[in-house]
Each structure stands twice: as C-alpha cells, then as structure tokens.
Amino acid sequence: MYQNNPFSLMLSHLHHRPNAVAVLSGSDAYPQLIGEVRFYQLADSVLIAAEVSGLPMADAPCSESFFGFHIHSGTACSGNEEDPFADVQGHYNPGDCAHPHHAGDLPPLLGVEGNAFSAFLTDRFALRDVIGRTVIIHAMPDDFMTQPAGNAGMKIACGVIGRI
C-alpha cells in the first residue's frame, strides 16, 4: 500500500549502511550514557537516526524527559573540569541565524526509561558540511526561544561525526 510513498522510501535507508556516524559517550557524570547517531545523505536532505541509552531518568511523573540535541561547530569532545565538552563551541550556524533556526538545531530526544530513538529529515545542511563536527545531548530540553542556544543546560554526551 505504501511502497511508493516517499516516507517509505526514506525509511528504507535505515536498513542500509549510513554515510556517517557519531558515536556518543557520556561525560564523567554520565558514564552510562552511550549512543550512535547515523547520517544518510539523500538527494536534497539528510536523514538522521539517533539511538541512545543511559539517559538520566525523570525523578517523578510529569518531570522532564526531553533532552536538547544539537550539532555544534567544534571538532573535539574535550573541555575542562567545569565543562567536559567546552571545546564543542556553539551550535553549528553557518547562516548566522537566530536560535532555533541554526543549521545544527535538531528535534529534542524523548527519553523513555533512559532510552531514546529518533529519526528525522533536515535540509539545513548537506552531510559534507558537518563531517568532523560534534553532536551534543544536553541535560534539559531546548526551549526554542532563549538566545543564543535554547537554555538546554549542561552537555551530557558528545560524539564527533565521522564518514564511514
């Protein structure tokens, strides 16, 4: 029924080898946090699929289980004692747009019992533009308003996007 549907064709890419991957590792405060973000270059967009485990779980019903998720301009998951991922710099934003219109602003991750899966399309960049840059998960959800980066809180996981 949906065999020729553009969304079915897009989802079929998830069964193939990605063009690039970022392997996520948590900060020292979240060593159990791991994941993988896969990137598939399509004709006019990039399909991104993220699988994450070890996310902090909400303490009570109705508390936050969304996490900010961005591509940052930096090329290394390093930093200092205060911010273990300080070297990732700001959100990837080649067009000098206001937040949440940075090319690196991605949909938030929804944690379910410490796990998350998300797949979406973006046409804000081509894959070649983000190879070598970093993917970050933040401790809080992006509010999509606060400048310059959405008030998403501490960076809790990082990975460098590498071509396969």
Steps between C-alpha positions, in 0.01 A plus 500: 500500500776745592779356288540809281434744780795743539509432874527125446787561260667726757458242778645231278835683531511400869564142384813607313845603609506869603732751333626627837471420871557677831565263792375670816665469840377654823695742712669376820174581682306274257737214413209264424373729222588359158354520154537527129376762257488383138494739203369412153549748215188503281453702181394828666510424871671302774325221687618480862432206731604508865503210748598582857503312830595599853318834498414641844151392598235733635468496879123532503201478269455810284864604532727562203608214281589712196863574418651770281667355191727707275788499257771732629774676302795355690694197389597338832313358801739653749487777757584568861389404853211746498377408150637169368381585148590872493697461175189416296435876468151627408227351287595445137367818339661586164208728404534711816131438578325561831422199716311264430585545133866396529587225254608292802173535693344153502174365645528409870546142612221345706636270768298189583642309797844640416483420128422708192453441130438773247505515120438818301590691186676833474587717204697752707835353393659241275691222668834628366441819704490324837764227465747550785259710708349388830159375610392595853226383735406751770354424844185707441268564207570783260239773560523616135497864615795595721792648307749393397450127565165412658593476869541122469740473791808290557651296216472136609615307191708565191612332179696611192333446163722279287460374145470123466 
